[in-house]
Amino acid sequence: MTYRPSSTLANSVAPGVRPERIEPLLARVAGNRWRFLGFMVSFVLAIALFAAAIVAIVSSAVAIAVVLRSGGGLPGNGIGPGGFIARAVTIGFAISLAATTVWSLVRLSTSEMRLLKRLGARMPAGGTLLPTKSALRDMALAAGLPRTPQLYVLDTPGVNAFVLGRSVERVRIGVTRGLLERTGPDVQRAVFANLIARVLTLDTLWATAVSALMGPIWAVRDADFRRDNEEPDLEAGATRAAAARDQGAGLALLGYGFVVIVTELLAWYHREAAWSAAEKADAEGMLLLKDPRWMLRGIEEVLERDNHVPAAGDAYSQLFFCWAGFGFAPEDDPEMRRVARLREALGAEGAAYVPRPNLPGWPGAPRAPRLEVLEQEGSGMPS
């Protein structure tokens, strides 16, 4: 049943808030659990069906070759070509289904450590990064988490942070070296508020599962991009394709084309899901902050800097506070949608500042004076 906000709620929220997008926390948690289950079932069935299709094509070719050679039915126990193909497809589907299920469960059970290793995250030494750890502990206490999540560090100059984990007990939060060096505790507190909001709604369950299971598929996509960059000559690509066809690799090319199409569709949904989850976590994270305007300030400061993380790229950006892949043109940057929504929710207080685009060499736009600058000093508001 679709949740519909009451007229009282619609009249009580801020002017920029969309009441139809407000969901109860329990509904968000249940929705993410069902989405996780749906993804697991779809992932396993898709691979099993793809394997069954390959088996059907191969078994059909074998059956036709045997029939043409023998001039009749298949030798042996009298099974016809149709029965042989049906039996081969059934056996191939069953084996693929079982193998994919076992592989998925094993990979999912170690997903946190696999992803930390893939990103190159390491735990800081004891007694270090005390202001950052204090900011993380503040947000964990505000959210009512049973314990403060373990903190990891990515050795990269980009300014970003990530969260992963299938449950509250398995949550891991990481920050980049650039975030530690170029932002203060208040901005870091806002970043942690966003990440912990994703934990409370189990957005991390979905993001961790997708990132862990889709790793090999993302690797195929990255390898394809690297090959295109290394050999951009279309004539060379056509020559390779013709050579492959001459060698009888038409089936492999067909399978690869199917994988590319499916991967691009998944990548598109991956991006949309990441931006939708981030936008909702911004609003929910503001409830954990003493001053909700710091959430807007945190996003603005991260976007002003280089938030690209080479170890993550587009494939694992769903785990990050801001998109960790390659940047967009200012007019196409989807992260600016988050800024626009928070400005609307905060009203005039959020409209007084325009961040500079996250592009190398872009001329620095002058900072517009924020409203709190006009207030008395010592008011405790961000400057």
ZAKOLSE-573563 format. One record per residue (C-alpha): x, y, z; residue in three letters. Coordinates in nm, 4 decimals. Example, Ala and Ser with C-alpha at 12.3 -4.5 7.8 and 13.67 -1.06 7.14 Angstrom:
BEGIN
1.2300  -0.4500  0.7800  ALA .
1.3670  -0.1060  0.7140  SER .
END
This chain:
BEGIN
0.0000  0.0000  0.0000  MET .
0.1407  0.3371  -0.1008  THR .
0.2062  0.5759  0.1861  TYR .
0.0177  0.9057  0.1527  ARG .
0.1031  1.1946  0.3836  PRO .
-0.1805  1.3604  0.5652  SER .
-0.2974  1.7133  0.4886  SER .
-0.1703  1.8175  0.8317  THR .
0.1801  1.7046  0.7418  LEU .
0.1630  1.8811  0.4052  ALA .
0.0759  2.2077  0.5791  ASN .
0.3420  2.1776  0.8486  SER .
0.6588  2.1117  0.6488  VAL .
0.8933  2.3747  0.5099  ALA .
0.8015  2.5290  0.1717  PRO .
1.0700  2.3352  -0.0190  GLY .
0.9900  1.9929  0.1260  VAL .
0.7922  1.7497  -0.0884  ARG .
0.5416  1.5730  0.1415  PRO .
0.4780  1.2961  -0.1107  GLU .
0.8440  1.1923  -0.0783  ARG .
0.8285  1.1595  0.3001  ILE .
0.8241  0.7981  0.4176  GLU .
0.8140  0.6553  0.7701  PRO .
1.1452  0.5071  0.8816  LEU .
1.0000  0.1567  0.9125  LEU .
0.8718  0.1802  0.5550  ALA .
1.2186  0.2764  0.4309  ARG .
1.3774  -0.0137  0.6190  VAL .
1.1212  -0.2647  0.4904  ALA .
1.1543  -0.1299  0.1368  GLY .
1.5314  -0.1717  0.1382  ASN .
1.5015  -0.5272  0.2695  ARG .
1.2611  -0.6195  -0.0091  TRP .
1.4801  -0.4442  -0.2640  ARG .
1.7818  -0.6387  -0.1407  PHE .
1.5900  -0.9669  -0.1638  LEU .
1.4614  -0.8792  -0.5104  GLY .
1.8106  -0.7947  -0.6294  PHE .
1.9523  -1.1232  -0.4986  MET .
1.6815  -1.3313  -0.6681  VAL .
1.7060  -1.1373  -0.9943  SER .
2.0858  -1.1532  -0.9961  PHE .
2.0954  -1.5305  -0.9473  VAL .
1.8157  -1.6012  -1.1965  LEU .
1.9647  -1.3707  -1.4613  ALA .
2.2999  -1.5476  -1.4532  ILE .
2.1345  -1.8922  -1.4525  ALA .
1.9108  -1.8024  -1.7480  LEU .
2.2052  -1.6587  -1.9394  PHE .
2.3995  -1.9807  -1.8804  ALA .
2.0972  -2.1854  -1.9884  ALA .
2.0722  -1.9829  -2.3104  ALA .
2.4385  -2.0513  -2.3860  ILE .
2.3856  -2.4227  -2.3178  VAL .
2.0801  -2.4223  -2.5461  ALA .
2.2776  -2.2699  -2.8338  ILE .
2.5721  -2.5067  -2.7876  VAL .
2.3537  -2.8161  -2.7449  SER .
2.1497  -2.7215  -3.0524  SER .
2.4650  -2.6929  -3.2586  ALA .
2.5867  -3.0304  -3.1288  VAL .
2.2517  -3.1989  -3.1946  ALA .
2.2306  -3.0622  -3.5488  ILE .
2.5867  -3.1710  -3.6232  ALA .
2.5238  -3.5244  -3.4925  VAL .
2.1948  -3.5597  -3.6802  VAL .
2.3498  -3.4451  -4.0067  LEU .
2.6395  -3.6828  -3.9613  ARG .
2.4284  -3.9876  -3.8672  SER .
2.1428  -3.9131  -4.1039  GLY .
1.8796  -3.9746  -3.8342  GLY .
1.8180  -3.9368  -3.4625  GLY .
2.0813  -3.9147  -3.1960  LEU .
2.2632  -4.2417  -3.1324  PRO .
2.2464  -4.4170  -2.7968  GLY .
1.9246  -4.4387  -2.5979  ASN .
1.6992  -4.2985  -2.8677  GLY .
1.6589  -3.9431  -2.7411  ILE .
1.5534  -3.7074  -3.0185  GLY .
1.7215  -3.3711  -3.0839  PRO .
1.4470  -3.1818  -2.8991  GLY .
1.4715  -3.4026  -2.5932  GLY .
1.8508  -3.3793  -2.5928  PHE .
1.8400  -3.0009  -2.6049  ILE .
1.5718  -2.9782  -2.3341  ALA .
1.7668  -3.2087  -2.1041  ARG .
2.0920  -3.0173  -2.1613  ALA .
1.9228  -2.6841  -2.0904  VAL .
1.7573  -2.8162  -1.7730  THR .
2.0812  -2.9579  -1.6380  ILE .
2.2763  -2.6449  -1.7316  GLY .
2.0182  -2.4180  -1.5663  PHE .
2.0152  -2.6245  -1.2452  ALA .
2.3940  -2.6335  -1.2191  ILE .
2.4277  -2.2628  -1.2932  SER .
2.1518  -2.1737  -1.0448  LEU .
2.3140  -2.3727  -0.7660  ALA .
2.6653  -2.2482  -0.8404  ALA .
2.5569  -1.8818  -0.8641  THR .
2.3599  -1.9058  -0.5400  THR .
2.6552  -2.0513  -0.3486  VAL .
2.8974  -1.7992  -0.5014  TRP .
2.6677  -1.5070  -0.4170  SER .
2.6192  -1.6137  -0.0550  LEU .
2.9918  -1.6676  -0.0022  VAL .
3.0813  -1.3342  -0.1599  ARG .
2.8096  -1.1547  0.0353  LEU .
2.9234  -1.3047  0.3665  SER .
3.2650  -1.1392  0.3259  THR .
3.1422  -0.8290  0.1432  SER .
3.2664  -0.5724  0.3973  GLU .
3.6260  -0.6938  0.3984  MET .
3.6268  -0.7424  0.0217  ARG .
3.5080  -0.3875  -0.0410  LEU .
3.7510  -0.2368  0.2095  LEU .
4.0344  -0.4193  0.0355  LYS .
3.9051  -0.3161  -0.3070  ARG .
3.8961  0.0505  -0.2043  LEU .
4.2339  0.0315  -0.0310  GLY .
4.0966  0.1481  0.3064  ALA .
4.3041  0.1111  0.6215  ARG .
4.2372  0.1685  0.9894  MET .
4.4252  0.4653  1.1387  PRO .
4.6652  0.4142  1.4265  ALA .
4.5264  0.4382  1.7771  GLY .
4.5291  0.7836  1.9320  GLY .
4.5202  0.9613  1.5940  THR .
4.2444  1.1565  1.4159  LEU .
4.0790  1.2352  1.7488  LEU .
3.8656  1.5304  1.6215  PRO .
3.7316  1.3188  1.3345  THR .
3.6640  1.0218  1.5605  LYS .
3.4876  1.2532  1.8037  SER .
3.2641  1.3871  1.5243  ALA .
3.1787  1.0316  1.4212  LEU .
3.1007  0.9352  1.7795  ARG .
2.8717  1.2387  1.8180  ASP .
2.6631  1.1356  1.5182  MET .
2.6539  0.7704  1.6265  ALA .
2.5212  0.8760  1.9673  LEU .
2.2669  1.1108  1.8082  ALA .
2.1393  0.8261  1.5900  ALA .
2.1233  0.5805  1.8797  GLY .
2.3662  0.3300  1.7298  LEU .
2.4772  0.0583  1.9735  PRO .
2.8431  0.1371  1.9016  ARG .
3.0496  0.3837  1.7023  THR .
3.1332  0.2406  1.3570  PRO .
3.4944  0.1591  1.2824  GLN .
3.6740  0.4379  1.0967  LEU .
3.8935  0.3778  0.7917  TYR .
4.1070  0.6100  0.5786  VAL .
4.1624  0.6160  0.2019  LEU .
4.5002  0.7603  0.1035  ASP .
4.3765  0.9877  -0.1741  THR .
4.3673  1.3690  -0.2028  PRO .
4.0011  1.3662  -0.3091  GLY .
3.7482  1.4968  -0.0555  VAL .
3.4866  1.2282  0.0095  ASN .
3.3695  0.9597  0.2533  ALA .
3.1952  0.6216  0.2316  PHE .
2.9808  0.3844  0.4363  VAL .
2.9194  0.0127  0.3876  LEU .
2.7826  -0.2809  0.5824  GLY .
2.4929  -0.5263  0.5677  ARG .
2.3759  -0.4426  0.9199  SER .
2.4326  -0.1897  1.1971  VAL .
2.6834  -0.4222  1.3639  GLU .
2.8891  -0.4563  1.0435  ARG .
2.8971  -0.0890  0.9442  VAL .
3.2294  0.0562  0.8328  ARG .
3.2786  0.4263  0.7645  ILE .
3.5761  0.5671  0.5783  GLY .
3.7114  0.9106  0.4939  VAL .
3.9679  1.0228  0.2409  THR .
4.2911  1.1934  0.3344  ARG .
4.1653  1.4997  0.1486  GLY .
3.8572  1.5199  0.3718  LEU .
4.0768  1.5048  0.6817  LEU .
4.3160  1.7717  0.5565  GLU .
4.0746  2.0159  0.3933  ARG .
3.7607  2.0165  0.6091  THR .
3.6908  2.0879  0.9745  GLY .
3.5015  1.8871  1.2376  PRO .
3.1713  2.0625  1.1634  ASP .
3.1743  1.9621  0.7964  VAL .
3.2899  1.6133  0.8897  GLN .
3.0023  1.5881  1.1364  ARG .
2.7580  1.6739  0.8568  ALA .
2.9142  1.4109  0.6301  VAL .
2.8865  1.1477  0.9044  PHE .
2.5247  1.2468  0.9684  ALA .
2.4422  1.1699  0.6049  ASN .
2.6256  0.8363  0.6113  LEU .
2.4706  0.7231  0.9395  ILE .
2.1244  0.8178  0.8110  ALA .
2.1827  0.5613  0.5363  ARG .
2.2655  0.3038  0.8021  VAL .
1.9402  0.3635  0.9906  LEU .
1.7309  0.3090  0.6768  THR .
1.9376  0.0086  0.5575  LEU .
2.0412  0.1861  0.2389  ASP .
2.3820  0.0392  0.3174  THR .
2.2422  -0.3160  0.2933  LEU .
2.1385  -0.2572  -0.0670  TRP .
2.4511  -0.0617  -0.1634  ALA .
2.6884  -0.3162  -0.0066  THR .
2.5192  -0.6127  -0.1749  ALA .
2.5179  -0.4486  -0.5181  VAL .
2.8800  -0.3363  -0.4884  SER .
3.0005  -0.6773  -0.3693  ALA .
2.8148  -0.8935  -0.6218  LEU .
2.8504  -0.6643  -0.9208  MET .
3.2268  -0.6289  -0.8790  GLY .
3.3207  -0.8722  -1.1604  PRO .
3.0676  -0.7095  -1.3956  ILE .
3.1987  -0.3604  -1.3157  TRP .
3.5483  -0.4940  -1.3884  ALA .
3.4350  -0.5980  -1.7387  VAL .
3.2895  -0.2519  -1.7940  ARG .
3.6079  -0.0793  -1.6747  ASP .
3.8231  -0.3024  -1.8950  ALA .
3.6059  -0.2140  -2.1937  ASP .
3.6485  0.1577  -2.1217  PHE .
4.0241  0.1207  -2.0846  ARG .
4.0499  -0.0623  -2.4165  ARG .
3.8486  0.2113  -2.5886  ASP .
4.0786  0.4766  -2.4441  ASN .
4.3928  0.2878  -2.5408  GLU .
4.2701  0.2056  -2.8928  GLU .
4.0215  0.4722  -2.9998  PRO .
4.0692  0.3935  -3.3677  ASP .
3.7359  0.2595  -3.4961  LEU .
3.9051  0.0930  -3.7917  GLU .
4.1258  -0.1086  -3.5566  ALA .
3.8193  -0.2131  -3.3587  GLY .
3.6421  -0.3231  -3.6767  ALA .
3.9473  -0.5232  -3.7804  THR .
3.9546  -0.7038  -3.4450  ARG .
3.5818  -0.7797  -3.4681  ALA .
3.6201  -0.9193  -3.8211  ALA .
3.9119  -1.1355  -3.7130  ALA .
3.7114  -1.2691  -3.4222  ALA .
3.4230  -1.3581  -3.6531  ARG .
3.6607  -1.5321  -3.8940  ASP .
3.7825  -1.7456  -3.6035  GLN .
3.4306  -1.8587  -3.5212  GLY .
3.3879  -1.6390  -3.2140  ALA .
3.0416  -1.5132  -3.3099  GLY .
2.8846  -1.6726  -3.0032  LEU .
3.1382  -1.5064  -2.7744  ALA .
3.0736  -1.1695  -2.9385  LEU .
2.6983  -1.2148  -2.8949  LEU .
2.7439  -1.2996  -2.5273  GLY .
2.9756  -1.0071  -2.4734  TYR .
2.7290  -0.7708  -2.6379  GLY .
2.4534  -0.8958  -2.4083  PHE .
2.6746  -0.8414  -2.1037  VAL .
2.7594  -0.4865  -2.2167  VAL .
2.3927  -0.3936  -2.2640  ILE .
2.2886  -0.5376  -1.9284  VAL .
2.5843  -0.3725  -1.7577  THR .
2.4955  -0.0297  -1.8954  GLU .
2.1350  -0.0663  -1.7799  LEU .
2.2539  -0.1688  -1.4349  LEU .
2.5003  0.1211  -1.4273  ALA .
2.2191  0.3657  -1.5095  TRP .
1.9981  0.2281  -1.2307  TYR .
2.3013  0.2221  -1.0010  HIS .
2.3525  0.5962  -1.0481  ARG .
1.9857  0.6830  -1.0048  GLU .
1.9588  0.4760  -0.6870  ALA .
2.2749  0.6362  -0.5468  ALA .
2.1514  0.9926  -0.6021  TRP .
1.8029  0.9169  -0.4678  SER .
1.9460  0.7590  -0.1506  ALA .
2.1893  1.0484  -0.1015  ALA .
1.9139  1.3084  -0.1372  GLU .
1.6955  1.1364  0.1232  LYS .
1.9912  1.0868  0.3577  ALA .
2.0641  1.4609  0.3402  ASP .
1.7216  1.5428  0.4821  ALA .
1.7358  1.2656  0.7423  GLU .
2.0912  1.3544  0.8401  GLY .
1.9876  1.7120  0.9142  MET .
1.7780  1.5766  1.2017  LEU .
2.0974  1.4473  1.3658  LEU .
2.2759  1.7825  1.3482  LEU .
2.2396  2.0621  1.5975  LYS .
2.2256  2.3069  1.3075  ASP .
2.0750  2.1606  0.9867  PRO .
2.2429  2.4278  0.7733  ARG .
2.5704  2.2448  0.8190  TRP .
2.4415  1.9665  0.5927  MET .
2.4104  2.2115  0.3063  LEU .
2.7495  2.3589  0.3898  ARG .
2.9078  2.0140  0.3980  GLY .
2.7824  1.9218  0.0508  ILE .
2.8883  2.2583  -0.0866  GLU .
3.2410  2.2292  0.0512  GLU .
3.2854  1.8750  -0.0805  VAL .
3.1589  1.9713  -0.4254  LEU .
3.3916  2.2719  -0.4356  GLU .
3.6849  2.0335  -0.4117  ARG .
3.7851  1.7264  -0.6101  ASP .
3.5616  1.4492  -0.4751  ASN .
3.6888  1.1895  -0.7262  HIS .
3.8207  0.8671  -0.5702  VAL .
4.0229  0.6624  -0.8237  PRO .
3.9813  0.3353  -0.6315  ALA .
3.6022  0.3719  -0.6417  ALA .
3.5187  0.5349  -0.9740  GLY .
3.1627  0.5095  -1.1004  ASP .
3.1222  0.1459  -0.9961  ALA .
3.1360  0.1963  -0.6193  TYR .
3.0059  0.5526  -0.5970  SER .
2.6840  0.4340  -0.4324  GLN .
2.8866  0.3811  -0.1155  LEU .
3.0126  0.7405  -0.1048  PHE .
2.8855  1.0690  0.0345  PHE .
2.9205  1.2350  -0.3085  CYS .
2.9678  1.0793  -0.6497  TRP .
3.3207  0.9368  -0.6533  ALA .
3.3469  0.8858  -1.0292  GLY .
3.4576  1.1345  -1.2882  PHE .
3.3024  1.4797  -1.2673  GLY .
3.0193  1.6278  -1.4670  PHE .
2.9767  1.9634  -1.6309  ALA .
2.8234  2.2100  -1.3820  PRO .
2.4894  2.2183  -1.5604  GLU .
2.4726  1.8358  -1.5673  ASP .
2.6085  1.7540  -1.2218  ASP .
2.3376  1.5480  -1.0470  PRO .
2.4888  1.6301  -0.7079  GLU .
2.3664  1.9867  -0.7539  MET .
2.0136  1.8480  -0.7262  ARG .
2.0904  1.7714  -0.3627  ARG .
2.2076  2.1284  -0.3090  VAL .
1.8913  2.2654  -0.4714  ALA .
1.6638  2.0494  -0.2544  ARG .
1.8366  2.1567  0.0673  LEU .
1.8233  2.5219  -0.0362  ARG .
1.4497  2.4869  -0.0900  GLU .
1.4042  2.3154  0.2453  ALA .
1.6083  2.5819  0.4258  LEU .
1.4423  2.8713  0.2432  GLY .
1.6281  3.2012  0.2129  ALA .
1.8993  3.0806  0.4517  GLU .
2.0051  2.8176  0.2009  GLY .
1.9873  3.0403  -0.1077  ALA .
2.2550  3.2905  -0.0048  ALA .
2.5543  3.0859  -0.1175  TYR .
2.6514  2.9479  -0.4592  VAL .
2.9246  2.6782  -0.4678  PRO .
3.1909  2.6810  -0.7337  ARG .
3.1727  2.3991  -0.9925  PRO .
3.3929  2.0975  -0.9284  ASN .
3.6027  2.1360  -1.2432  LEU .
3.9811  2.1741  -1.2663  PRO .
4.0778  2.5239  -1.3719  GLY .
3.7318  2.6691  -1.3280  TRP .
3.7616  3.0344  -1.2223  PRO .
3.6661  3.0827  -0.8615  GLY .
3.3292  3.2499  -0.8260  ALA .
3.3105  3.5121  -0.5523  PRO .
3.1367  3.3989  -0.2374  ARG .
2.8026  3.5648  -0.1765  ALA .
2.7629  3.6837  0.1819  PRO .
2.5717  3.4356  0.3952  ARG .
2.2835  3.5626  0.6039  LEU .
2.4426  3.4609  0.9304  GLU .
2.7306  3.7009  0.8609  VAL .
2.4851  3.9781  0.9331  LEU .
2.3973  3.8304  1.2704  GLU .
2.5778  3.9080  1.5930  GLN .
2.9058  3.7346  1.6503  GLU .
2.9035  3.4434  1.8879  GLY .
2.5669  3.3147  1.7701  SER .
2.7226  2.9751  1.7002  GLY .
2.6083  2.9677  1.3361  MET .
2.8377  2.8471  1.0545  PRO .
3.0325  3.1162  0.8755  SER .
END
